[in-house]
Amino acid sequence: MERIVSENIDMYSPEVQEMSDSITQNWTEQALECYYINCNCKECSISRGNYSFICQMPKVIDTLLQTVGEPEKERKTA
């Protein structure tokens, strides 16, 4: 199943291409939260922190899905 979540995300910024390799090698707790809320920034715990950066998590999720695959269902945390 190929799922690209970033296509319909308003805050997704494709022009920002640099991402740390460490966040695209395995499913982190934050990546899992983002995946299971379907990258809905209004439901994200980080967005409530009013950080001043453009979220790159949809791009991270796309990369994880392509390289690692979907997360194991029992790891669902959100």
N, C-alpha and C positions, 0 to 999 in steps of 0.2 A: 504494500500500500504506500503510494507516494503522496505525502501531504506537505504542501508548501504553505506555511501559515502567513508568510510575510506579504503576500500579494494584496491583501485587503486591509493592511494595518496602516493607519494614518501616520503613526510616529516612526514607521520603518524608514530608515534613511539609507538607501542603496548606495549613495555616493560616498559614504564613509565605509571604506573597504578594509581597514586594519582591525583585526580582532586578535586577541591573545589565543595562541594555540591551546593553552591549558584549559580554556573554557569550552572548547569544541571537541574534547576528547572523551568526555563521559558526562552522564547526566548528573548535574549538581542539584541541590535542593531548589535553588532559584529557577533553574531551567525546568525542573519538573513542575513547579508551581505555574510557570508561564505556559507550559505545554497544556496542562490540564484546565487552565482557564481560557484556553484558546487565544492566548496573547491579548486578552482584553485588559488594557491598561487601567481601566476603571476598577477592576477587581484585584489588581496587583498590590502586594504588600509594600513593594519598593516605591510605587508611584505615590503612596500616601506620605512618603518621606520628603516630598517636594525637592527632589534632587535637581540640579541644573545641568542635566546631560540628556542627550538623545538616547533613548533606549535602543540597544543593539540586540536584545534578547530574541526578537523574532528571527533575526539573521542567524543567531546562535542555534535556535531550534531547527531551522532549515538545514544547517550544516550537520547537526547531530543526527537528524533523520536520515540524511544522505550517507553519513559515514558510519554511524553506530547502529542506527535503526531505532524503532520505537522503544520507549522505556518499558521495563518489566512492569506489569500491572500491579504487582504487590508492592512496588516502590512508590505508588501514588501517595502523595503527601498533602495535596491541596484539595 
